[in-house]
Amino acid sequence: MTTTTRILKADPRNNVASRVRLTDLSEPIGPRFDSSAFEPLTLPTGLSPRCEPRADTRLESALAALQLAADRLHAQRDHWLDQSQHEAVRLGVAIAERLLRRTLDVQPESILDLIRSTLDWSVGEDRLRVRLHPVDAELVASATQPLDANREIEFLPDDSLARGDCVVETPSGQTDARLEVVLQRIADELLAE
């Protein structure tokens, strides 16, 4: 059994465009596709003078909308970057605080290094009072070497302070070296840049 392909084609001999005839593709090509049966297709090559101003207006409007969208995206990106930076610094500070507290739990004598660093901030003062958590004050009192032999330092236990916290009092002022305060200063310095 042989099947032939058939297509619907407008009959050029019929003036009614809605009528079509079924054409058998197995027929020879010549009589079906005579070039005189087709009209040449012509398209306009440019815009009409009436369309140009409207096209320019639409293009300017579209460009303005795209610029506005791009500006908003840039502003949103900058906001997200700032927010991400703040979050990263806060996370880093929280991790540092946790590590410091863990180090103080495991190696309580490391408080001596923190106190030495705090004493370095009080340059030029010969008489100091240093308030510490009672356990830290006990560790300092039992230390074999003095923290600073060149100055007169009085270490006082203070129950209001947490382990690792230190407050240095001098005749000219006070240095707050509680861990949370020091870490907040570090975070502020990082975010100020």
Secondary structure, DSSP 8 states (H G I E B T S, - for coil): -----EEEEE-TT-S-TT-EEEEETTS-HHHHT-GGGS------SS--TTHHHHHHHHHHHHHHHHHHHHHHHHHHHHHHHHHHHHHHHHHHHHHHHHHHHHHHHH-GGGHHHHHHHHHHTSTT-SEEEEEE-HHHHHHHHT-SS-S-TTSEEEEEE-TTS-TT-EEEEETTEEEE--HHHHHHHHHHHHHH-
